Amino acid sequence: MKVLQGAQDACLDAHSISLTLQNGALFRVEVLEPSLVRVRVRPAGGYLEPRTWAICPESGKDVAWTGRLRDDLSGFSRTAARMVQEEGCLTLSTDRLSVSLNPTPLSVSWRDASGQVFAADRATSAYFLSERTGALRHYLARERGDRYYGLGDKTGPLNLHGRRLRTLALDALGYNPETGDPLYKHWPFVLTRSANGTWWGLYYDTLAACTFDLGCEHDNYHELFRYCEIDDGDLDYYLMSGSSPAEVISQFVKLVGGTHLPPRWTLGFAQTAMGLADAPDAQDQLDNFITRIAAEAIPCSAFHYGSGYSSRGKRRYVFTWNTSKFPDPKALNQRFHAAGMHLVANIKPCLLDDHPAYDELKALGGLVMDKDSHAPVVEQFWDGVGSHVDFTHPGAIDWWQQRLGEQVLDFGIDVGWNDNNEYSVMDDAAQCHGFGQAMPIHRARALHALLMTRATFEAQGRRVPNDENFTVTRGGPPGIQRYAQTWSGDNTTSWETLRWNIRTGLQMSLSGMFNVGHDVGGFAGPVPEPELFVRWVQACCLNPRMVMNSWKAGGINNVPWLHPDMTVHVAAAIRLRYQLLPYLWSLFEKAHALHQPIIRPTFYDFQGDDHCYTDSDDFMLGEALLVAPVVEKGAMTRRVYLPAGPKAWFDFHSGTRYAAGEIHEVSAPLDCLPLFVRSGTSLALANATGKVPAFDDPVTEMRQFGL
């Protein structure tokens, strides 16, 4: 790799600093907002990625389907900055931060309003380009006390310092919940808490795969460093700073278009299981589920159809119904609706090579193609081979939306669930249409997940008011929040997964994905034992998304009555969710309007309490509730640290008062989720009977805690 260096004097104005590099590229630093700076390199021959689909700073206005030109600065205030040039260093300053460019050796540094450096490129050499591979590297200085968060659906402890991680989306069924990487998202955003306590975020706007070394690598010739390596893309990054994680995360989420406010029914409990829709008598199985959920008096707001409704044997054929298993799906769907449940159906972006519509879409040119043979790229998918739909082809988008309407929505399904959309196409010759500007698949994989989700969302939106629209996606890059809910993918049943999935959900929240959850009880692996099942339901009942999903041997499904002796405890946890729906809904509104995470680690709300940075199973639900799930087998007590700051904390169930800033040993019997309320809270509660609640006005009680 060659170091990128300046070739001539830099130019300075009230908004930017520009420098021509020795290879003819333009290096540009721009102040976009008082605490938002952009750095980009425009190659002499033009950008490899001339468009972006992530950057969406204008409220209420989406990115064009064809993308946003990378040099487009619309939507930013472009705050005028104070200019200083001294001893070869150029600086732009706002009231919130200053950014300085040192041309030789090329490096950038950032200071806060007090003049203290909080972020800096590696002083010895910071920017590299490999002419052999096209890879770019950006090196930053680091300190041992820095803390790193983000990067999407990452596993293990929240602090990522010392790890090397990739943003390459894969179908990661059965991943290791502590060390597995990469998972399903392409999410090149890092949130940093500097050793001096400053918070700042760094987002690399690229669809190319990235590797983030956050202190794993060491080189004797340089001081401590971290780096991002971009695989054959463009270097274009945004740095945002703030006095708290809340300030930084909100800036990032606003930058990528905000969070869609879903309809209220999506906050309820939802059920799915591959075994139900895969069964030979699937319609009878689902009919029995409707009867059983009512008999158990368990509230359920939605049922998610697994892909079995479209399967023949083990093979899945999107936008088809297997009528031998579902002789009258419309009648069944009407019964779901009559029982108060909305319907969500699994849809997949790959057509197996014997799909009845394969030749039709091939003729449209609507499949990912081989650039040399001009034939569809055929690769492994489920229990066969197939070709992926090209969501950068207008004809393919139209085809998708028409088929979604005819074969899913017209059957009484409310919502499409975009699954298996990681686009793990490995053929180096694969390319997509790119709306008339062909794109290699290695720079478009994550884009397809985003555009698939958008195609589904917009097709549904033409049938319902926008505030009633909703969709789900497993994969995608920043920007999917504009349309969809997501989750941590195909987890495996174990106590370890229960514990580490809590961190993955919090990591997604710190990354700007707020509407998140996990497959309750574990998707793959063994059937959960009774105690584990109850604890898993409790741990997830106050996540933004609560969906019980599974794929178990022998046709066994994770359902509330999986273990009859435990059903009463499972039902109690689900009813707790419904009791707290008014509060939960208020958090969704804040996520939408204020860009605040719904679940978050305790340090988000109590950043001045050093104890809150200790790795923990606890999390905050909004600013008022602290959730302390039990994740150890056989545990009937729980040690929990209640952060300093409030006058006290109160047990939600018993009202017992606990001192703040101390560790407490609390009772945690199998029938109870330890839950604590911040002193001074007035909490709106809803009816928690077995009936499906009315979401329009569910408040039935106001409970005071320490007022």
Secondary structure, DSSP 4 states (H G I P E B T S, - for coil): -EE--B-S--EE-SSEEEEEBTTS-EEEEEEEETTEEEEEEE-TT--SS-EESS---STT-PPPTT-EETT--TT------EEEEETTEEEEE-SSEEEEEETTTTEEEEEETTS-EEEEB-SS--EEE-TTT--EEEEEE--TT-EEEESSS--S-S--TT-EEE------TT--TTT----SB---EEEEE-TTS-EEEEEE--SS-EEEESS----TTS-SEEEEEESSS--EEEEEEESSHHHHHHHHHHHTT------GGGGS-EE--HHHHHSTTHHHHHHHHHHHHHHTT----EEEE-GGGGEETTEE-TT---TTT-S-HHHHHHHHHHTT-EEEEEE-SEEETT-TTHHHHHHHT-B-EETTT-SB--EEETTEEEEEB-TTSHHHHHHHHHHHHHHTGGGT--EEEE-S-S-----TTEEE-GGGS-EEGGGTHHHHHHHHHHHHHHHHHTTS-GGG--EEESSB-TTGGGTEE----S-B-SHHHHHHHHHHHHHHHHTT--S-EEETT-SBSSPPPHHHHHHHHHHHTTSSEEEE----GGG----TTSSGGGHHHHHHHHHHHHHTHHHHHHHHHHHHHH---SEE-HHHH-TT-GGGGS--S-EEETTTEEE----STT--EEEEEE-SSSSEEEETTT--EEETTEEEEEE--TT---EEEETTEEEEEE--SSSPPPSSS-EEEEEEE--
